[in-house]
Amino acid sequence: IEYIRSVYYNKVEYARFSSSLGKYVGFTEFGLKQADYWNSDAAYLAQEKAAKETYCLTTVDIDHRNI
């Protein structure tokens, strides 16, 4: 299971957090700066990594039973 959080502005994705990478990746000039900023904050990255357990791992059994 992979948790992905995409960040958009004006319908353009400028940054994305991927739980498999464990960090943010920027796609635009602004996104690269934001990704560097977010990646430098260990507490914020830990919060994003914990989101995988909060959102994905708690509901995966329910989703599989409903399929």
Secondary structure, 3 states (H helix, E strand, C coil): CCCEEEEEECCEEEEEEECCCCEEEECCHHHHHHHHHHHCCHHHHHHHHHHHHHHHHCCHHHHHHHC
